[in-house]
Amino acid sequence: MKPASFEYLRPGTVDEAIAALDHEDAKIIAGGQSLVPMMNFRLVQPERLVDINGIADLGQVAAVDGGIRIGALVRHTQAARDTMLGTAFPIIGEAMRHVAHVAIRNRGTIGGSLSHADPSAEWPLLVSLLGGAIEITGKSGVRTCSAEDFFLSPLMTDLEEDELLTGVVLPCMPDGAGLAFDEVSQRVGDFAVVACGAVVVMDGPRIGSARLALGGLGDTPLRASEVEVALTGATLDDIAGIVADCAVDLEPNDDMHASAGYRRSLAPVLARRVLIRAAGRAKGKT
């Protein structure tokens, strides 16, 4: 099928893009890896497409006070290869290997992934895990939003129709932090059945602090806050027991890709795997 007819605009600045969104049914297009298939099947039929690829500033990775800002137009491949991101957040390159296929990684954007808000996608989980601040620009100026407040439900975010996601700022990780990511999918390139990411700081033989984020187990990416508290002060031998029930109270989808029970049973396996890997990387920095 082909999309319904639409008006096409290509603004050169963020302000022009915001002005172009002042329409009853306008959509932003950047990589188009999610929007175009939906338009071809006429699941969505926007009257206006606002192509932001001409806004060069949105395609930059830059150091900012306390972290690194990733522009919304940064492609998955670009993020995976960026030296600054690779040094500060090696987990990004590790996660990007799981994003779909080469063509999609070359064209798809970070802003598009976050705006699309698939709860099994890698970028929503990464921003949640790393405590990122999502930058949103509208007529009234720029505001920031945490992942917890931005992701509302599958394919639903706090982004208003006349606002543009312009970037995300990832804060610097604690000294000595080890990071790890893994996921399981039915086939290479498919969305994750379950995904996990971890950040661990060691204090001698024990865990000084830990973060754990889970994807594919709810309507949004989830931070396992109770598990994080329990891990503090634990040894590596304690991890399996601590994460054993990390998904027991969750209600993941039960669909053609995997049953809810399988997802719940897979979560602690992946959680243990990424925590052990992250801890090992943290120990290597001490």
C-alpha positions in Angstrom: 0.0 0.0 0.0 1.0 3.6 -0.4 0.4 6.5 2.1 -2.5 8.9 1.8 -1.6 12.3 0.3 0.1 14.8 2.6 1.7 18.2 2.7 5.6 18.1 3.0 7.6 20.7 4.7 11.4 20.8 5.3 12.3 23.5 7.9 15.9 24.6 8.4 15.7 25.5 12.1 14.0 24.2 15.2 11.8 27.4 15.4 10.6 26.7 11.8 9.9 23.1 12.7 7.8 24.2 15.8 5.9 26.7 13.6 5.2 23.9 11.1 3.7 21.7 13.8 0.9 24.3 14.2 -1.5 22.2 12.2 -4.4 20.0 13.2 -2.6 16.8 12.0 1.2 17.2 11.6 3.9 14.6 12.2 7.6 14.9 12.5 9.7 12.7 10.2 13.4 12.0 10.5 14.6 8.5 9.9 11.0 7.4 9.2 11.7 3.8 10.2 8.5 3.5 12.2 6.4 6.2 10.7 6.7 5.3 7.0 5.5 1.7 7.4 2.6 2.9 9.5 1.7 5.4 6.8 2.0 2.8 4.1 -0.5 0.6 5.9 -2.6 3.7 6.6 -2.5 3.1 10.3 -1.7 6.8 10.5 -2.6 9.4 7.9 -1.0 12.7 8.7 -2.0 15.7 6.6 1.4 17.3 7.0 4.9 15.8 7.3 7.6 18.0 8.9 11.0 16.7 7.8 13.6 17.8 10.3 16.6 16.4 8.5 17.7 19.8 7.4 18.3 21.0 11.0 22.0 20.3 11.3 22.3 21.2 15.0 20.1 18.2 15.9 22.7 15.7 14.5 25.5 16.5 16.9 27.0 14.8 19.9 28.5 17.4 22.3 29.9 17.6 25.9 27.8 19.7 28.2 28.1 20.6 31.9 27.8 17.3 33.7 27.3 15.0 30.8 26.9 14.5 27.1 24.1 15.8 24.9 22.9 13.7 22.0 20.9 15.5 19.3 17.6 14.0 18.2 18.9 13.4 14.6 21.9 11.3 15.7 21.6 7.9 14.0 22.0 4.6 15.8 25.2 3.8 13.9 26.6 7.3 14.6 26.0 6.9 18.3 27.6 3.4 18.3 30.7 4.8 16.6 31.0 8.1 18.4 34.3 8.2 20.4 33.0 10.5 23.2 29.9 8.3 23.8 32.0 5.1 23.5 34.3 6.4 26.3 31.7 7.7 28.6 28.9 5.1 27.9 30.3 2.0 26.2 26.9 0.4 26.9 25.5 2.4 23.9 27.7 0.6 21.4 26.8 -2.7 23.0 23.1 -2.0 22.8 23.1 -0.6 19.3 24.3 -4.0 17.9 20.8 -5.3 18.8 18.9 -2.5 17.0 17.1 -4.0 14.0 19.3 -4.3 10.9 22.1 -2.3 9.3 19.9 -0.2 7.1 17.6 0.8 10.0 20.6 1.5 12.2 22.0 3.8 9.5 18.8 5.7 9.0 16.9 5.5 12.3 17.4 8.3 14.9 17.6 8.5 18.6 14.8 11.1 18.7 12.6 8.9 16.6 13.1 5.8 18.9 12.4 7.8 22.0 9.3 9.5 20.5 8.0 6.2 19.2 8.3 4.8 22.8 8.2 1.1 22.1 8.7 -0.5 25.5 10.9 -3.2 24.0 13.2 -0.7 22.2 16.8 -0.1 23.3 16.9 3.7 23.6 14.0 4.1 26.0 15.7 1.5 28.3 19.1 3.1 28.0 17.8 6.6 28.8 15.9 5.2 31.8 19.0 3.2 33.0 21.4 6.1 32.6 19.1 8.8 34.1 18.9 10.8 31.0 17.1 14.1 30.7 14.9 14.3 27.5 15.0 17.7 25.9 11.7 19.0 24.5 11.2 22.2 22.6 8.0 24.0 22.0 6.6 27.5 21.5 7.2 28.4 25.1 10.8 27.3 25.0 12.8 24.2 26.1 11.9 21.9 28.9 13.4 18.6 30.1 11.7 15.4 31.2 12.9 12.3 32.9 12.4 8.9 31.3 10.0 8.0 34.2 7.8 11.0 33.3 8.3 10.9 29.5 7.2 7.3 28.7 3.5 7.0 29.6 2.4 3.8 27.9 3.2 1.9 24.7 3.7 4.4 21.9 2.5 7.2 24.2 4.8 10.0 25.6 4.6 13.3 27.4 5.4 15.0 24.1 2.7 17.4 23.0 1.6 17.7 19.4 3.2 21.1 18.9 6.5 20.0 20.6 9.7 18.6 19.2 12.1 16.2 20.9 15.4 17.9 20.3 17.9 15.8 22.2 18.8 13.9 25.4 21.4 14.7 28.0 23.1 11.7 29.6 24.8 12.6 33.0 28.3 11.4 33.7 28.5 8.0 35.3 30.1 7.5 38.7 33.8 6.9 38.8 34.6 3.2 38.3 31.2 2.3 37.0 30.8 -0.8 34.9 28.0 -1.0 32.4 26.4 -3.9 30.5 23.4 -4.6 28.2 21.8 -7.7 26.8 18.6 -8.8 25.3 16.8 -11.9 23.9 14.8 -11.7 20.7 13.2 -14.4 18.5 15.5 -13.5 15.5 18.4 -11.1 15.1 17.0 -7.7 14.5 13.6 -8.3 16.1 12.4 -6.3 19.1 13.5 -7.7 22.4 11.4 -10.3 24.2 13.2 -9.0 27.3 16.1 -6.6 27.5 18.2 -5.6 30.5 20.8 -3.0 31.3 23.0 -2.5 34.4 25.4 -0.1 35.9 27.5 -1.3 38.8 30.1 0.4 41.1 32.1 -1.9 43.2 33.3 -1.2 46.8 36.1 -3.8 47.2 34.5 -7.3 46.9 31.0 -5.9 47.4 28.6 -3.8 45.3 28.7 -0.2 46.2 25.8 0.8 44.1 23.8 -0.6 41.2 21.2 0.3 38.6 19.0 -2.2 36.7 16.6 -1.4 34.0 14.2 -3.9 32.3 12.5 -3.7 28.9 9.7 -5.8 27.4 8.1 -6.5 30.7 5.6 -3.6 31.0 4.1 -0.7 29.2 7.3 1.3 29.6 11.0 0.6 30.5 11.2 -0.2 34.2 13.9 0.6 36.8 14.1 -2.2 39.3 14.5 0.1 42.3 13.9 -2.6 45.0 16.5 -4.8 43.4 18.9 -1.9 43.3 18.6 -1.3 47.0 19.0 -5.0 47.8 22.2 -5.2 45.7 23.9 -2.4 47.7 26.5 -4.1 49.9 25.9 -7.5 48.3 28.6 -9.8 46.9 28.6 -11.2 43.4 27.5 -14.5 44.7 24.3 -12.9 46.1 23.2 -11.5 42.8 21.3 -14.6 41.6 19.2 -14.7 44.7 18.5 -11.0 44.8 17.2 -10.9 41.2 15.3 -14.2 41.3 12.0 -12.5 41.8 12.6 -9.3 39.9 9.7 -9.9 37.5 7.4 -11.9 39.7 5.0 -9.0 40.2 5.2 -7.6 36.7 2.5 -8.1 34.1 4.2 -8.3 30.7 2.3 -9.0 27.4 1.3 -12.5 26.6 1.5 -12.5 22.8 2.7 -14.4 19.7 6.3 -13.6 20.4 6.4 -14.9 24.0 4.2 -15.7 26.9 4.0 -13.6 29.9 5.4 -16.5 32.0 8.4 -16.9 29.7 9.2 -13.2 29.9 9.0 -13.3 33.7 11.3 -16.3 33.8 13.8 -14.8 31.4 14.1 -11.5 33.2 16.2 -12.8 36.2 18.5 -14.7 33.9 19.3 -11.6 31.9 19.4 -9.4 35.0 22.0 -11.7 36.6 24.0 -11.8 33.3 24.3 -8.1 32.9 24.9 -7.4 36.6 27.8 -9.9 36.7 29.2 -8.5 33.4 28.9 -4.9 34.7 30.5 -5.8 38.0 33.4 -7.4 36.2 33.9 -4.4 34.1 33.8 -2.2 37.2 36.4 -4.3 39.0 38.6 -3.9 36.0 38.7 -0.2 36.5 39.8 -0.4 40.2 
